[in-house]
């Protein structure tokens, strides 16, 4: 479980009575599942531009060599 707020980056604390997380900075109030979903939405794409270029080059090379 990630312990930082997806909105402001503040510290999230778990409140056992409500079984929810609350941000100390901005007051975001959510369940653990909602917190995980928000972090997944904010996560950058898995591949960087350089990795995408390398992948395209490998695919092109494989295609080019298969035609000979």
Secondary structure, DSSP 8 states (H G I E B T S, - for coil): ---B-TTT--BEEEETTTTEEEETTT--EE-HHHHHHHHHHHS--SS-HHHHHHHHHHHHHHHHHHT-
